Amino acid sequence: MKIHFIGIGGIGISALAKFMLAKGHTVSGSDMKASLMTQYFIDQGCDVNIGHDASRVIDQDLVVYSAVVKPSNVERSRAEELGIECLCRRDFLKKVVADHEVYAVCGAHGKSTTTAILASIMSGSALIGAESKSIGSNMRYSSENNRLLFEADESDSSFLNANAHVAIVTNAEPEHMEFYGHDEEKFYDAYRAFLNNAPIRVVNAEDPFLATLDIEAIRLYPSKDLANIEFILIEDEPHTSFDFKEHGNFVVWGFGEHIAIDAALAILAALNSGMDIHEIRNNLKTYQGIKKRFDIISKNSTVLIDDYGHHPTEIKATFESIVAYAKLKGIDKITTIWQPHKYSRTIDNLEGFQGCFEGTHELVILPVWSAGESKVDIDFEKLFAQYRPQFVDHVKRDNTYLNLCKDDEVVSTIDQGLIVGFGAGDITYQMRGEM
C-alpha cells in the first residue's frame, strides 16, 4: 500500500510509519516542523514535506493522521475529496495489530519504560512511545514471530483497539481527564474494558484502582514481592538492583523503586510466555534506558539530565532518583528546570507540582508549553514561593553548561552541579542545544 502520515514526526505516528515501511509499504508524510524524526524518513527515501500541502496527496491508498490534526487540515480534506480512506491513529491501530500476538502496556506512568524493558527481554516487533536506547529507535521490526510488544495509549482510549493478548497495567492514576469529560468513572471504565478484552492480565495490584478489580490476573505486590532495592553505579551508569520473590536478584538500568516495579511487571509477562528466568535475567541487562527518561546527556563538569516527566507523580519519583544519583556521584548542588506542560494539567495538579521539587537547590521555571491550549493566568511566583524560583524565557546549552535567557539576553549561567530538566514540550531540545 501507499500510506501517507500527517504528523509523521510525532513519536506515536512515526513508530507506526516506521513499522509500515519495514513491512514493505510505501510511506510518505508531512509535519509542521523539521526534526530528526522527519529527517529519518527522508533518509529512508520517503517523500516527506515540512508543512502541510494538499498537492502531496495524490494517489495514496490510505491517509493516517494524528489526534491533533483537524478536519480542516488541507491534506486530510484533499484525501477525502479524492475518496482516499482516512483514519486517525486510533483507528489505524486496528489494522496494525490485527494479526499479532500483542503484549500491550498501559498506565499513567511508566508505560514507555515497561514496554522498552519488555522489548529488551523478549523477541518480537515493538512499538514504543519513546526511543529505546537499546534498540536505537521507537520501533523494532521482526519477522521471527508475530509477537508485538506495544505501548498502548489511554489518553484517547486508543488502548481499547490494542487487541491485547497480554494486557500489562503499571498504574491507573487519572490523567488526560479532558478526553474523558473529567468523569473518573468513564476513565476507569476504559481501563476495565482494556483488561477485560485481554485473556491474560498483568497488573500492579497495589495501585488503588487496580487493587479493587475482581478479575483473574497475574498480580504484582511491590511492597511484598520486591526486596533489597539498591541503587548502584555500574561503569558510572545508574542501575537498580532488587530481589524479586523466589526468582532471585535482578539488575536494571535506571534509578528508582518505580524502575524495579516496571521491570518486575515485564518479568512477569515474559515468564508467562514460557521464557526461562535465567534468560530473562540476562536479557534485562541489555536494557539501556530510553531517551528523555532520566536521560544523562552530559557527565562532564556539569551533569545534565533530560526527563520527559510532566505530571507531579512522575517528577516526584524521578526527582527522588536524581537526589540518590547526586549523592552517589558526590554532587552537592541540584538545579531543576521545569517547563510546565499544558495549562489544564498544571491547574488540575497544582498541589502535586508544589510538592514534587522538594530537595532542589534552585528551581527555574520556563513559560508554560501550551500544546495548543488558550493561555490561563497562573501566579507561579506566589504558588512556588517556597523554592524562590527564577523565571526565564528559555535555556541555551553551551557545551557543558546552561545559559538562562530572558528576552534573548543571558541573565545567568549554571556551570556546576547537576541540572535536570522536566517537561514534555521543547525543553528537551533546549537542554540538548538543538534549538
Disulfide bonds with the S-S distance in Angstrom:
none
